[in-house]
């Protein structure tokens, strides 16, 4: 004999569910949306409202973003730090060498520092002064094109750090790590090389690729 039933609307999706009378007041699962609810009971000849107990997560709902893996967070921070330092230092030097007098004075100090370390010293004083002037001009010309390139590369390294942090543009992150490892972007060679090589190692792993697919 088929048990008597009541037709109840699911409080989550309003799908009509046929519930046996002996299930009234018990926990029921909607076959349509899988929500759990407590079936109503009959009071004074009328059914009470169904009580929603749990609503299943929608398949279309955005999934919570997993926490950043510490093994990727550290090289990302290194790229961001080296990128910022590179932009600041190279930008300041670019402004300095753009001024003829200030740039020549700065380049002269660099040549003088090299002489004190024994590089190119030993010429007679007259020839040494002439040679220093030539090397100062040459150094200044070199820095006028090296610094803009280094400034752009520093910006790419910083963007690579952001790329890892926000899980966007895997290729940009790889390029930034290579540039940092080759020490084009900044003056802090050891931290940059460590961050770049570490980042490349992690990006090449299965965990690193999965990090950008989340």
C-alpha positions as CSV (number, residue, x, y, z in Angstrom):
1,X,0.0,0.0,0.0
2,X,1.4,3.4,-1.0
3,X,1.9,5.7,2.0
4,X,0.1,9.0,2.0
5,X,2.2,12.0,1.1
6,X,2.2,15.7,1.2
7,X,3.6,18.0,-1.6
8,X,6.0,20.5,-0.1
9,X,7.9,23.3,-1.8
10,X,11.6,23.2,-1.2
11,X,12.5,26.5,0.7
12,X,15.7,26.8,-1.3
13,X,14.6,26.3,-5.0
14,X,10.8,26.0,-4.7
15,X,10.9,22.6,-6.3
16,X,7.8,20.5,-5.3
17,X,8.8,17.5,-3.2
18,X,6.4,14.7,-2.3
19,X,7.1,13.7,1.3
20,X,5.4,10.8,3.1
21,X,3.3,11.8,6.1
22,X,5.6,10.0,8.6
23,X,8.5,12.2,7.4
24,X,6.8,15.4,8.5
25,X,9.0,17.2,11.0
26,X,12.1,15.3,10.0
27,X,15.1,16.3,7.9
28,X,14.6,16.0,4.2
29,X,16.9,16.6,1.2
30,X,15.6,18.2,-2.0
31,X,16.2,15.9,-5.0
32,X,16.5,19.0,-7.3
33,X,19.0,21.3,-5.5
34,X,20.3,18.9,-2.8
35,X,19.4,21.5,-0.1
36,X,18.6,20.1,3.4
37,X,15.4,21.3,5.1
38,X,13.1,20.2,7.9
39,X,9.7,19.1,6.6
40,X,6.8,21.1,8.0
41,X,4.3,19.6,10.5
42,X,0.5,19.9,10.6
43,X,-0.8,22.2,13.2
44,X,-4.6,22.8,13.5
45,X,-5.1,21.2,10.1
46,X,-2.5,23.4,8.4
47,X,1.1,22.8,7.4
48,X,3.8,25.0,8.9
49,X,6.6,26.5,6.8
50,X,9.5,24.2,5.8
51,X,12.7,25.2,7.6
52,X,15.8,25.5,5.5
53,X,18.8,23.8,7.2
54,X,21.6,24.0,4.6
55,X,21.9,25.4,1.1
56,X,24.5,23.7,-1.1
57,X,27.1,25.8,-2.7
58,X,26.1,26.7,-6.3
59,X,28.4,25.3,-9.0
60,X,28.5,28.7,-10.5
61,X,29.5,30.5,-7.3
62,X,33.1,31.8,-7.3
63,X,35.3,29.5,-5.4
64,X,37.4,31.0,-2.6
65,X,40.9,31.8,-3.8
66,X,43.5,29.5,-2.2
67,X,46.2,31.0,-0.1
68,X,49.5,31.9,-1.9
69,X,52.1,29.1,-1.6
70,X,55.0,30.4,0.6
71,X,57.4,28.9,-1.9
72,X,56.1,31.3,-4.6
73,X,55.4,34.2,-2.3
74,X,59.0,34.6,-1.3
75,X,60.4,34.9,-4.9
76,X,57.4,37.1,-5.8
77,X,58.3,39.5,-2.9
78,X,62.0,39.4,-4.1
79,X,61.0,40.4,-7.6
80,X,58.8,43.2,-6.3
81,X,61.5,44.6,-4.0
82,X,64.2,44.4,-6.7
83,X,61.9,45.9,-9.3
84,X,61.1,48.9,-7.0
85,X,64.7,49.4,-6.1
86,X,65.8,49.2,-9.8
87,X,63.2,51.7,-10.9
88,X,64.1,54.2,-8.1
89,X,67.9,53.8,-8.5
90,X,68.0,53.8,-12.3
91,X,65.4,56.5,-12.5
92,X,67.5,58.8,-10.2
93,X,70.7,58.1,-12.1
94,X,69.0,58.7,-15.4
95,X,67.9,62.2,-14.2
96,X,71.4,62.7,-12.9
97,X,73.3,61.9,-16.1
98,X,70.8,63.9,-18.1
99,X,72.3,67.0,-16.6
100,X,75.6,67.7,-18.3
101,X,77.5,69.0,-15.4
102,X,76.1,66.7,-12.7
103,X,76.4,63.7,-15.0
104,X,80.1,64.4,-15.8
105,X,80.9,64.9,-12.2
106,X,79.2,61.6,-11.2
107,X,81.0,59.7,-14.0
108,X,84.3,61.3,-13.0
109,X,83.8,60.0,-9.4
110,X,83.2,56.5,-10.8
111,X,86.4,56.6,-12.8
112,X,88.3,58.0,-9.8
113,X,86.9,55.1,-7.6
114,X,88.2,52.6,-10.2
115,X,91.6,54.2,-10.1
116,X,91.8,53.9,-6.3
117,X,91.1,50.2,-6.8
118,X,94.1,49.9,-9.1
119,X,92.2,49.7,-12.4
120,X,94.1,51.5,-15.2
121,X,96.5,53.3,-12.8
122,X,100.2,53.7,-13.4
123,X,100.3,56.3,-16.2
124,X,102.2,59.6,-15.9
125,X,100.1,62.2,-14.3
126,X,99.6,64.2,-17.6
127,X,98.5,61.1,-19.5
128,X,96.5,59.8,-16.6
129,X,94.4,63.0,-16.4
130,X,93.8,62.9,-20.2
131,X,92.9,59.2,-20.0
132,X,90.5,59.8,-17.0
133,X,88.8,62.5,-19.0
134,X,88.3,60.2,-22.0
135,X,87.0,57.4,-19.8
136,X,84.6,59.7,-18.0
137,X,83.1,60.8,-21.3
138,X,82.9,57.2,-22.5
139,X,81.3,56.0,-19.2
140,X,78.7,58.9,-19.4
141,X,77.8,57.9,-23.0
142,X,77.3,54.3,-22.0
143,X,75.1,55.1,-19.0
144,X,72.9,57.3,-21.1
145,X,71.6,54.2,-23.0
146,X,72.1,51.6,-20.3
147,X,70.0,53.4,-17.7
148,X,66.8,53.6,-19.8
149,X,67.1,50.0,-20.6
150,X,67.7,49.1,-17.0
151,X,64.7,51.2,-16.0
152,X,62.4,49.4,-18.3
153,X,63.7,46.0,-17.2
154,X,63.2,46.9,-13.6
155,X,59.6,47.7,-14.4
156,X,59.2,44.3,-16.0
157,X,60.7,42.6,-13.0
158,X,58.2,44.4,-10.7
159,X,55.3,43.5,-13.1
160,X,56.5,39.8,-12.9
161,X,56.3,39.9,-9.1
162,X,52.7,41.2,-9.4
163,X,52.0,38.5,-12.0
164,X,52.9,35.8,-9.5
165,X,51.0,37.5,-6.7
166,X,47.7,37.8,-8.7
167,X,48.1,34.6,-10.7
168,X,48.1,36.3,-14.0
169,X,50.3,36.0,-17.1
170,X,52.6,33.0,-16.5
171,X,55.0,34.1,-19.4
172,X,55.5,37.5,-17.9
173,X,56.5,35.9,-14.6
174,X,59.0,33.7,-16.4
175,X,60.5,36.6,-18.3
176,X,60.8,38.7,-15.1
177,X,62.6,35.9,-13.3
178,X,65.1,35.5,-16.2
179,X,65.8,39.2,-16.2
180,X,66.3,39.3,-12.4
181,X,68.6,36.2,-12.5
182,X,70.7,37.9,-15.2
183,X,70.9,41.0,-13.0
184,X,69.9,43.5,-15.6
185,X,67.2,45.2,-13.5
186,X,68.9,46.5,-10.4
187,X,72.2,47.0,-8.5
188,X,71.5,44.3,-5.8
189,X,72.9,41.4,-7.8
190,X,72.7,38.6,-5.2
191,X,69.1,39.1,-4.0
192,X,68.0,39.5,-7.6
193,X,69.8,36.4,-8.8
194,X,68.3,34.4,-5.8
195,X,64.8,35.6,-6.4
196,X,65.0,35.1,-10.2
197,X,66.4,31.5,-10.0
198,X,64.1,30.5,-7.2
199,X,61.1,31.9,-9.1
200,X,62.1,30.0,-12.3
201,X,62.5,26.8,-10.3
202,X,59.0,27.2,-8.8
203,X,57.3,28.3,-12.0
204,X,58.7,25.2,-13.7
205,X,57.2,22.9,-11.1
206,X,53.7,21.3,-11.3
207,X,52.7,23.4,-8.3
208,X,53.8,26.6,-10.0
209,X,51.8,25.9,-13.1
210,X,48.8,25.0,-11.1
211,X,49.2,28.2,-9.2
212,X,48.4,30.2,-12.4
213,X,45.5,27.9,-13.3
214,X,43.5,28.5,-10.1
